[in-house]
Amino acid sequence: MQIHHETEEDSSKDVFISNFYRSCLIVNFVVTIKSTNEDFNTIGIKGYGTYILHYRYATRLYAISVVDVLPHTISSVYFCYDPEFKMLNLGLISALLEIYLTKLLNTCSKNIIYYSLGYYIKNCPKMAYKSQYQPSFILCPVTLKWVWFEKCDKEFDLTKYNRLDT
């Protein structure tokens, strides 16, 4: 609530479930990375679907990530953390752990090779960090081709909707 300046009503369990938990994919609750064995089950992944990753110190839950495990991609959907730990840059740590998860899952399924930070809205301060991860690509909404991010970043300053691969 503190990070996004939301009311208690905006942060209710029902709002969370309707915005971030409902998925057309199979939803699985908790994933704990246990080992690097070549089996989805040994790291808590039971196939494709939506997972909630718990970040704990001892028994204290300090952050969660919602990720989609897709045939070729781990897609980061949402991340939230206890504001008491703000100074630790947990968003960065979460991204690095999700990249690590992508590498682990690649040992189980050679098809899983991509990590996606999800939506990018340039003028949204909460999403601006995504442009700092390199190398990265962005999907052109017109041609559906992947384009180097640094090649098209300036296009976002021109209009809201752009063909990016010109």
Secondary structure, DSSP 4 states (H G I P E B T S, - for coil): -TTTT--TTTTSHHHHIIIII--SSPEEEEE------SSGGGGT--SSEEEEEEEEETTEEEEEEEEEE-SSEEEEEEEEE-GGGGGG-HHHHHHHHHHHHHHHHHHH-TT--EEE-----TT-TTTGGGGGSSS-EEE-TTT--EEEHHHHTTHHHH-SS-----
